[in-house]
Amino acid sequence: MDMKKIEEGVRLILEGVGEDPGRPGLKDTPKRVAKMYSEIFSGLRTPVEDILNPIEGENHDEMVMLKDIPFYSICEHHLLPFIGKAHIAYIPSGQIAGLSDLVKALEHLANRPQVQERLTTQLADVLMQRLKPKGCMVIIDAEHLCMSMRGIKKPGSRTVTSAVRGTFRSRQSTREEMLALLNDRRP
């Protein structure tokens, strides 16, 4: 990541909106923004192949579900955040991943300029590629600040996306089980 380019870009934005980038309150803003961008776009630095590795010696074939995983990402259209919760379920074909690795996969993919639809699809695809499960389902529910604080200005509106793979797609009962667990109902 080219920190100097980011700093210069922030200075130009401040000048463009009519601010003085040299005034005391803004003097260090370009450096702070560059440092922040390095953190929130850290997913650009790690290859997808380096995330979500199966645990050796484990053999499991029942549904695994993580729900209500908080996340944030940056919408690539306006460079504003979208913030929400992700829900991930998969049915292993023997191989499982550490639960924190599932969260790390979400964070890795969210920490880059994104659109929610792509994030949902990418996470499901990574699960299928890396763990080779019988199927998976990813649901993401998020509020987009580009809709809440600008444009149509509808705070509180949420966007829900899902990606369904394998047995979750082919078996309605599997989808229903996941949705029942997501809604705290036992099938």
Helices and strands as residue ranges (DSSP letters): H 3-16, H 29-40, G 42-44, G 48-50, E 64-75, E 81-91, H 99-110, E 113-114, H 116-131, E 135-144, H 145-148, E 159-166, H 167-170, H 172-182
